[in-house]
Every structure is written in C-alpha cells, then in structure tokens.
C-alpha cells in the first residue's frame, strides 16, 4: 500500500483526536475492504504515539461477537493498542470528552506475568501466562463522525478504542469460570446490557489465544505485564455527562465510574 495514502489516513485520525472533532471516514483513502492497509494506518499511529512518549500497556480485542462480524462483513476479530494514558481510575470521574463519541461495554481483562512470543498458542499457554483477571469497562470511541464506520475505518482507528477502567480486586482464573460467568452493565442503576463469557468467541481465553497468535505474527508479541481486554460480553451502550456506569461479573466482582463534564469548550 502506498505510504502517502497510509500517512494521509493516519494524519486525519490524529487530527480528529487532537482537535476533538470527529472526521469523515478514512476508508475512501484506502483500497476497498483492504484490512491489511487499515492495520498499516493503525501501526503508523502506534509508532507516532510511541515517538511522542506514550507507553504501550496492552491490547484490546474487538469484533468478538458473531453478529457484529456479520454486520461488518468479516469472519474474525480485530485488535487495537492500549496506552497507559487511556486508563482511568475505578470509582473516579472520566470527562465526557476524554473519548470522542463514547460508548461503554463490559468485559474481562487479563493481566499477564509471562511473555507469549509464539505464533501458535494453546489455551494452556494462555492460562499459564495469566497472572490474574479483572472486571473491566471499556470506553469505546470513534474518531469517525457519527460512528459511520466499516471494518477498514474501525481497524485503522485503533479498533475504536478510547479508554478503559479496571476493577481493583484481582481474581485468579481458577477462582471463577471465564466462559460461564454472567455480566450485567448498569447505567444510572438501570441494567441495560447483559451477557456471559461464552459471547466472546466462545470464551475470553479463546479470544486471548487468538490475540497472542496474531500479535506474535505482526511483531508486537504480548509480554509480561500486558493487559488484554478480551472483548465485550454484551452490547455496548451510549452514554452522556453525569452517567454512572457499573459492570458486575459473576465471580469476578464489579467496576464502576462516572462520566463528568467536558474538559474543553464545545
């Protein structure tokens, strides 16, 4: 893929993030349906972020639902990068404009204590490499105006990742069943989204295995200390300033926070 087109698309997304103003879809700048080119855009912005001093702390997995994959015309998940400045405190406040066009979804996060350098991992490898799990609320966002995205847009846009909030009470994988645990996501005390671990590629460990294989193949292997957001356990929800969000996952605990006012003028 021509580097000029990759950089043009990457720059458009960076400007949207910096200005707080969503941009037009970037898919028109790339060959139709070119997933490889979309990941080149994502990688260009990953390199730019690292050059600016941002710290890479993990990865997120998206498109783990079969229905969402069908909607976007793909047959596999996608991935995005997690940086330290995307993490927000549990029970704290997140400015509503910290993430462009925010939505929320609940998932299981894994934290590694071993590297996963291989291109073909087993579930046993994932279990052995996982130090503990945490409940997580991902703050999904889009630099693309009005969420008018296709698969190329969302991959290029760092898999539509914006931020995340982790619970503070770790659990070992032996303490709960990641595949069978149920989840309820509440907004202002109202249960609006529910699901279970099986909704995520048949189980969060399957999703983590897929990610570990792919990351090794693209030269960004998962390492000890990395955080993995394994994918949504239920539908994502729109939010607004003042909303209190809480996720409860059976056997894993809960995590919550509140959306605060905007940080910059509209």
C-alpha positions as CSV (number, residue, x, y, z in Angstrom):
1,X,0.0,0.0,0.0
2,X,1.3,3.5,-1.0
3,X,2.8,5.2,2.1
4,X,1.3,8.5,1.2
5,X,-2.3,7.2,1.4
6,X,-1.4,5.4,4.7
7,X,0.0,8.6,6.2
8,X,-2.9,10.7,5.0
9,X,-5.4,8.4,6.7
10,X,-3.3,8.3,9.8
11,X,-2.9,12.0,10.0
12,X,-6.7,12.5,9.5
13,X,-7.3,10.3,12.6
14,X,-4.6,12.1,14.6
15,X,-6.1,15.5,13.8
16,X,-9.6,14.3,14.9
17,X,-8.2,13.1,18.2
18,X,-6.2,16.3,18.8
19,X,-9.0,18.7,17.9
20,X,-11.8,16.8,19.5
21,X,-13.7,17.0,16.2
22,X,-14.6,13.7,14.5
23,X,-13.5,13.3,10.9
24,X,-15.0,11.8,7.7
25,X,-14.5,8.1,7.2
26,X,-11.0,7.2,6.1
27,X,-12.0,4.1,4.1
28,X,-12.2,6.2,0.9
29,X,-8.5,6.9,1.2
30,X,-7.6,3.2,1.1
31,X,-8.4,0.3,-1.3
32,X,-11.9,-1.0,-0.7
33,X,-12.0,-3.6,2.1
34,X,-8.2,-3.6,2.5
35,X,-7.8,-4.8,6.1
36,X,-4.0,-5.0,5.7
37,X,-3.9,-1.3,4.8
38,X,-6.2,-0.5,7.7
39,X,-3.7,-2.1,10.1
40,X,-0.9,-0.2,8.4
41,X,-2.7,3.0,9.4
42,X,-3.1,1.8,12.9
43,X,0.5,0.9,13.1
44,X,1.6,4.3,11.8
45,X,-0.3,5.9,14.6
46,X,1.0,3.5,17.1
47,X,4.6,4.4,16.1
48,X,3.6,8.1,16.3
49,X,2.2,7.6,19.8
50,X,5.3,5.8,21.0
51,X,7.5,8.5,19.5
52,X,5.5,11.1,21.5
53,X,6.4,9.2,24.7
54,X,3.1,7.3,25.2
55,X,3.6,3.9,26.9
56,X,2.1,0.8,25.4
57,X,0.5,-1.3,28.2
58,X,-1.6,-3.9,26.3
59,X,-4.1,-4.7,23.6
60,X,-7.8,-4.8,23.1
61,X,-9.8,-7.3,21.1
62,X,-12.9,-6.2,19.2
63,X,-15.5,-7.7,16.9
64,X,-15.7,-10.8,19.1
65,X,-19.5,-11.1,18.5
66,X,-20.6,-13.2,15.6
67,X,-23.5,-10.8,14.9
68,X,-21.2,-7.8,14.8
69,X,-18.8,-9.7,12.5
70,X,-21.6,-10.4,10.1
71,X,-22.7,-6.8,10.2
72,X,-19.2,-5.6,9.1
73,X,-18.7,-8.5,6.7
74,X,-15.7,-10.1,8.5
75,X,-15.0,-13.5,9.9
76,X,-12.5,-12.7,12.6
77,X,-12.0,-10.2,15.4
78,X,-9.7,-7.2,15.3
79,X,-7.3,-5.7,17.7
80,X,-6.1,-2.3,18.9
81,X,-3.4,-0.8,21.2
82,X,-3.8,0.2,24.8
83,X,-1.7,3.0,26.2
84,X,-1.2,4.0,29.8
85,X,-2.9,7.3,29.3
86,X,-6.1,5.5,28.3
87,X,-6.5,4.0,31.7
88,X,-8.9,5.7,34.2
89,X,-9.5,5.1,37.9
90,X,-12.2,2.9,39.2
91,X,-14.8,4.9,41.2
92,X,-13.4,8.0,39.6
93,X,-14.7,10.5,37.1
94,X,-14.0,10.5,33.4
95,X,-14.6,13.7,31.4
96,X,-17.2,13.0,28.8
97,X,-14.9,14.4,26.1
98,X,-11.9,12.3,27.1
99,X,-13.1,9.9,24.4
100,X,-14.7,11.0,21.2
101,X,-18.4,9.8,20.9
102,X,-18.1,7.5,23.9
103,X,-19.9,4.3,24.4
104,X,-19.3,1.6,27.1
105,X,-19.1,-2.2,27.2
106,X,-18.2,-4.7,29.9
107,X,-15.5,-7.3,29.6
108,X,-12.9,-9.5,31.3
109,X,-9.4,-8.1,31.4
110,X,-6.4,-10.5,31.7
111,X,-3.0,-9.3,33.1
112,X,0.0,-11.4,32.0
113,X,3.0,-12.4,34.0
114,X,4.8,-14.3,31.2
115,X,5.6,-13.4,27.6
116,X,3.7,-15.0,24.8
117,X,6.1,-14.9,21.9
118,X,4.8,-17.9,19.9
119,X,2.6,-17.8,16.8
120,X,0.6,-20.8,17.8
121,X,-0.5,-20.8,21.4
122,X,-2.7,-23.3,23.3
123,X,-5.3,-22.5,25.9
124,X,-2.9,-23.9,28.4
125,X,-0.3,-21.3,27.3
126,X,-2.8,-18.5,28.0
127,X,-3.7,-19.9,31.4
128,X,-0.1,-20.3,32.4
129,X,0.8,-16.8,31.2
130,X,-2.1,-15.1,33.0
131,X,-1.4,-13.7,36.5
132,X,-5.0,-12.6,37.2
133,X,-8.2,-11.3,35.8
134,X,-10.1,-8.1,36.5
135,X,-13.5,-6.8,35.6
136,X,-13.3,-4.0,33.0
137,X,-15.4,-1.3,31.4
138,X,-14.1,-0.4,28.0
139,X,-14.9,3.2,26.9
140,X,-15.2,2.6,23.2
141,X,-14.9,5.7,20.9
142,X,-14.7,6.7,17.3
143,X,-12.7,9.4,15.6
144,X,-15.1,8.9,12.7
145,X,-18.1,11.2,12.7
146,X,-21.4,9.8,13.7
147,X,-19.9,6.3,14.1
148,X,-20.3,5.8,10.3
149,X,-17.7,3.1,10.2
150,X,-16.9,-0.1,8.3
151,X,-14.3,-2.6,9.0
152,X,-11.5,-0.6,7.4
153,X,-12.4,2.5,9.4
154,X,-12.6,0.8,12.8
155,X,-9.3,-1.1,12.4
156,X,-7.5,2.0,11.2
157,X,-9.0,3.9,14.2
158,X,-7.2,1.6,16.7
159,X,-10.2,-0.8,16.7
160,X,-12.4,2.1,18.0
161,X,-10.6,2.1,21.4
162,X,-10.7,5.1,23.6
163,X,-10.2,4.3,27.3
164,X,-10.7,1.6,29.9
165,X,-11.4,1.3,33.6
166,X,-10.2,-1.8,35.5
167,X,-11.5,-3.1,38.8
168,X,-9.1,-3.3,41.7
169,X,-9.7,-6.7,43.1
170,X,-7.8,-9.3,41.0
171,X,-9.0,-12.9,40.7
172,X,-7.0,-15.9,39.6
173,X,-8.5,-17.9,36.7
174,X,-9.0,-20.8,39.0
175,X,-11.4,-18.7,41.1
176,X,-14.1,-18.3,38.5
177,X,-15.2,-19.6,35.1
178,X,-14.4,-17.1,32.4
179,X,-16.7,-18.8,29.9
180,X,-19.8,-19.2,32.0
181,X,-19.7,-16.1,34.2
182,X,-22.6,-13.7,33.7
183,X,-22.3,-10.0,33.2
184,X,-24.7,-7.0,33.8
185,X,-23.8,-3.5,32.8
186,X,-25.8,-0.7,34.5
187,X,-26.1,2.9,33.6
188,X,-27.5,5.1,36.4
189,X,-28.6,1.9,38.2
190,X,-30.5,0.5,35.3
191,X,-29.4,-2.8,33.8
192,X,-29.0,-2.1,30.1
193,X,-26.7,-4.7,28.8
194,X,-26.1,-8.3,29.8
195,X,-24.2,-11.4,28.6
196,X,-21.8,-14.1,29.5
197,X,-18.3,-15.2,28.8
198,X,-19.3,-17.5,26.0
199,X,-20.4,-14.5,24.0
200,X,-16.8,-13.6,23.5
201,X,-15.5,-16.0,20.8
202,X,-16.8,-18.9,22.9
203,X,-14.9,-17.7,25.9
204,X,-12.4,-14.9,26.8
205,X,-9.4,-17.4,26.8
206,X,-10.2,-18.2,23.2
207,X,-10.1,-14.5,22.4
208,X,-6.8,-14.1,24.2
209,X,-5.2,-17.0,22.4
210,X,-6.3,-15.5,19.0
211,X,-4.7,-12.2,20.0
212,X,-1.4,-13.8,21.2
213,X,-1.1,-15.6,17.9
214,X,-1.7,-12.6,15.8
215,X,0.5,-10.3,17.9
216,X,3.4,-12.7,17.5
217,X,2.8,-12.7,13.8
218,X,2.9,-8.9,13.4
219,X,6.0,-8.4,15.6
220,X,4.3,-7.0,18.7
221,X,4.2,-10.0,20.9
222,X,2.4,-9.9,24.2
223,X,4.7,-9.5,27.2
224,X,4.6,-10.0,30.9
225,X,2.7,-7.1,32.5
226,X,0.5,-6.5,29.4
227,X,-3.3,-6.0,29.8
228,X,-5.6,-7.8,27.5
229,X,-9.2,-6.6,27.1
230,X,-10.7,-9.8,25.8
231,X,-13.9,-8.4,24.2
232,X,-17.4,-7.4,25.1
233,X,-19.7,-9.7,27.0
234,X,-22.8,-7.8,25.9
235,X,-24.0,-4.9,23.7
236,X,-22.3,-1.5,24.1
237,X,-24.3,1.4,25.4
238,X,-24.3,5.1,24.6
239,X,-23.5,7.5,27.5
240,X,-23.7,11.2,28.4
241,X,-22.2,13.5,31.0
242,X,-23.3,12.7,34.5
243,X,-24.0,9.0,33.8
244,X,-22.8,6.5,36.4
245,X,-21.7,3.2,34.9
246,X,-21.1,-0.1,36.7
247,X,-20.4,-3.6,35.5
248,X,-20.9,-6.7,37.6
249,X,-19.4,-10.0,36.5
250,X,-20.2,-13.2,38.5
251,X,-17.2,-14.5,40.4
252,X,-15.0,-11.6,39.2
253,X,-16.6,-8.6,41.0
254,X,-17.6,-5.2,39.9
255,X,-16.1,-2.0,38.5
256,X,-17.7,1.5,38.1
257,X,-17.1,5.1,37.5
258,X,-19.0,8.3,36.4
259,X,-18.8,10.5,33.3
260,X,-18.1,14.1,34.2
261,X,-18.3,17.4,32.4
262,X,-16.4,18.3,29.3
263,X,-12.8,19.5,29.7
264,X,-12.8,21.8,26.7
265,X,-15.3,24.2,25.1
266,X,-17.7,22.7,22.6
